[in-house]
Amino acid sequence: MDQRRFDARERARELAKESLQRGDALGWFESLYREAAGDTGRIPWADPEGHPLLLEWIARQPAPRPGASALVVGCGLGEDSECLAKAGWQVTAFDVSSTAIDWCRKLHRESRVRYEVADLLHPPAHWTGRFDLVFECYTLQALPETLRESASASLASFVAPGGSLLVVTRAREPHEDPGSLPWPLVRTEVGQFAGRGLVEREFEECESGHGLGPARHFRARFERPATVTAT
Ligand SMILES: C[S@@+](CC[C@H](N)C(=O)[O-])C[C@H]1O[C@@H](n2cnc3c(N)ncnc32)[C@H](O)[C@@H]1O
């Protein structure tokens, strides 16, 4: 167990608890990034290499077609966004925390990724149906259940016809207590993207660790059927 990461997660939980008690489900993210003051060791989900389950998925894919676009949701410090850009995607990455986005721009100075401040719950209208790949990792599980419906609707809405939504999340069984933040998702919560105009194409259960020991994860891909043009 990585002690610094453990401490970082405990601090995140404290900030989240205070924020949620004030009725502000999102404010703690900005507080955490600000308090970390540029020290990546104080961000519990930071991973300089990118998430192993994303890297593994990328390695299995053919190169994206030239100009294929990807959107990274709740991008944190941008490591996954950089991995997708290196793999050939034209990446837009966003986070609700302006400190996180400033940090991304400093951390990845030569980057081709377009980093933006935006809120998944109130996204820009021009993102609707625009992206060939949407990547979501750990944002849903950091939101209270009451906000996940709206967050999931936004996630699905970004996917272009023929495009995919790739989701990586901690997993639990329905009878298991979600415990304290992050709240692992059950299979049906992830599977509900299939009811939002997307079709489930891949669903895997995997073990993955982030310095806190291995934990159960789901990695799932949903696709929006390509529109058929009349002949
Ligand atoms: C648990 S972290 C995961 C970060 C990153 N995806 C990763 O796996 O390293 C969740 C991230 O989502 C961002 N976030 C939370 N709610 C958001 C929202 N409504 N809109 C955009 N970003 C959000 C947070 O600021 C934070 O960076």
The ligand as a Tripos MOL2 file, in Angstrom:
@<TRIPOS>MOLECULE
LIG
   27    29     1     0     0
SMALL
NO_CHARGES

@<TRIPOS>ATOM
      1 C1        -11.9640   10.7450   -9.4260 C.3       1 LIG1
      2 S1        -11.3290   11.9670  -10.4480 S.3       1 LIG1
      3 C2        -10.7500   11.0490  -11.8700 C.3       1 LIG1
      4 C3         -9.8400   11.8540  -12.7650 C.3       1 LIG1
      5 C4         -9.3920   11.1360  -14.0300 C.3       1 LIG1
      6 N1        -10.5140   10.7530  -14.8590 N.3       1 LIG1
      7 C5         -8.5490    9.9510  -13.6810 C.2       1 LIG1
      8 O1         -9.0450    8.8320  -13.7710 O.co2     1 LIG1
      9 O2         -7.3720   10.1600  -13.3180 O.co2     1 LIG1
     10 C6        -12.8160   12.7390  -11.0960 C.3       1 LIG1
     11 C7        -12.4940   13.9420  -11.9180 C.3       1 LIG1
     12 O3        -13.7110   14.4120  -12.4880 O.3       1 LIG1
     13 C8        -13.7940   15.8070  -12.3160 C.3       1 LIG1
     14 N2        -15.2300   16.1060  -12.2470 N.ar      1 LIG1
     15 C9        -16.0910   15.8370  -11.2570 C.ar      1 LIG1
     16 N3        -17.3220   16.2570  -11.5610 N.ar      1 LIG1
     17 C10       -17.2340   16.8150  -12.7770 C.ar      1 LIG1
     18 C11       -18.1700   17.4400  -13.6250 C.ar      1 LIG1
     19 N4        -19.4570   17.5900  -13.2640 N.pl3     1 LIG1
     20 N5        -17.7530   17.9090  -14.8130 N.ar      1 LIG1
     21 C12       -16.4630   17.7720  -15.1890 C.ar      1 LIG1
     22 N6        -15.5270   17.1950  -14.4240 N.ar      1 LIG1
     23 C13       -15.9010   16.7090  -13.2230 C.ar      1 LIG1
     24 C14       -13.0240   16.0990  -11.0470 C.3       1 LIG1
     25 O4        -12.5710   17.4160  -10.9370 O.3       1 LIG1
     26 C15       -11.8850   15.0900  -11.1460 C.3       1 LIG1
     27 O5        -10.7970   15.6070  -11.8380 O.3       1 LIG1
@<TRIPOS>BOND
     1     1     2 1
     2     2     3 1
     3     2    10 1
     4     3     4 1
     5     4     5 1
     6     5     6 1
     7     5     7 1
     8     7     8 2
     9     7     9 1
    10    10    11 1
    11    11    12 1
    12    11    26 1
    13    12    13 1
    14    13    14 1
    15    13    24 1
    16    14    15 ar
    17    14    23 ar
    18    15    16 ar
    19    16    17 ar
    20    17    18 ar
    21    17    23 ar
    22    18    19 1
    23    18    20 ar
    24    20    21 ar
    25    21    22 ar
    26    22    23 ar
    27    24    25 1
    28    24    26 1
    29    26    27 1
@<TRIPOS>SUBSTRUCTURE
     1 LIG1         1 GROUP 0 **** ****
